[in-house]
């Protein structure tokens, strides 16, 4: 599983497509299509075009929240928030071979996601970010450290955890030292897609 996920940004379908294209051009291999408050027909169109675009770059394309849109576009998977459809429901609709990721903010959320058998967990936010509405309480590096220590103390197999929420390239080394598997990034890659090279150098 790739260790850097780009979460798309943009207020219009044209902005979304441009930002995804730019990220792919700079080497991203995993895109999560996220467009909150989008007109439904345009969101569905974005899912379809993004899946085709990602396939042409041999990149993974997953969809945020909308299970049926992911199925219709034959996307590679879905990312679900804590208030979205359950992992079990998504699995029954998408099948066993699709990637299903789930959001977590606390140790209890992580344990819940592990019990639900999702493929990876997006844990955050690392810090405040303006790119996400209704932000959960900020974890900071200490929050990640504490959750990882508690997982180790329970002798649980550590799942693939991605740090999310205000992550920048300079955070990767410390996050990996803590035991975080990868990062999901939106703002910094949208503003400066050339930073993908730094992320790739930083991940191990």
URMO-V369509 format. One record per run of one state. SS is the DSSP state (alpha for helix, beta for strand, coil for the rest). FROM is the first residue (numbers start at 1). TO is the last residue. Records with the same first field share a line. If there is no record, write none. Layout:
SS = FROM-TO, FROM-TO
This chain:
coil = 1-3, 8-12, 26-29, 34-39, 57-59, 65-66, 73-76, 81-86, 95-98, 105-106, 117-119, 125-139, 154-160, 165-168, 179-181, 186-186, 192-192, 203-204
beta = 4-7, 30-33, 60-64, 77-80, 99-104, 120-124, 161-164, 182-185
alpha = 13-25, 40-56, 67-72, 87-94, 107-116, 140-153, 169-178, 187-191, 193-202
